[in-house]
């Protein structure tokens, strides 16, 4: 069994594996008392006036594990693993620097929002931003939610926002994640292609040196990924096919 777990872990693509590992290790370290949870959260005053420069990084990985938050944390881990892995192995395949830049850009946007709105933890925002980016790239893919409901992936972020609003009484972090994901998608793809604007954000060359591309990109940099969808409706007998957990799509929740 340990060999199977090791093979699964090594099969996670590089950037997603770093993020996933930090999001498991740091919360567990806080849970067993190796690190102090209060030292991990984002605090604008302590960062800029007390020089706690580690907080913007630890706030990305840390999440409190309690009986009240445990299930939500596990769902975040699943979404992080699943959607980040698919983005890295599908659209960003062979181009880790470009995917890392996408995460860095969305992380910086999340930090700005956390300072303005006094948000202490960034996991919810970043996971939702990555989920939104996957959905924007696969908007016509059919996904399944709980109770057998089916809808296009483009609606999934909003369904999850409403779900958190009703069930957990929250939803602000998910809404901020949608905003952050849309900001990256708009500036990188939609504005240059649909509005004829200039490319406003670019992957720094230093990231290509650290994470060199392993093959030529299928999609031109700045081009809309997948033509707006990963699978064309009607390619299989004229029917949109619901996507399930794993592979190139998801089934969210159970029937």
Number of C-alpha atoms within 10 A of each C-alpha: 6 7 8 9 10 10 11 10 13 11 11 19 18 16 17 24 18 11 17 20 14 17 22 16 13 21 22 17 14 19 16 9 10 11 14 12 18 12 15 25 23 27 20 21 11 13 14 10 9 9 11 16 13 13 21 23 16 22 24 26 22 26 28 19 16 11 8 10 12 13 12 17 20 13 13 19 18 14 18 24 20 20 24 26 24 21 20 21 19 16 18 20 21 19 20 23 22 23 21 20 17 20 21 13 18 23 22 13 20 27 24 14 18 22 14 10 9 13 20 21 25 26 25 21 29 27 26 27 29 24 24 28 26 25 24 24 22 23 23 20 24 23 26 23 18 11 10 12 10 16 16 17 26 22 16 22 21 16 14 16 20 17 14 17 15 11 9 12 10 14 19 15 23 25 21 22 30 23 19 26 30 19 18 19 22 15 18 21 21 19 17 17 16 11 9 9 12 12 14 11 14 13 16 11 12 10 15 16 10 10 17 15 17 10 9 10 13 14 14 9 14 19 14 21 22 17 13 16 19 20 19 17 15 10 10 10 8 9 10 17 17 15 19 16 13 13 10 18 23 20 18 19 13 9 10
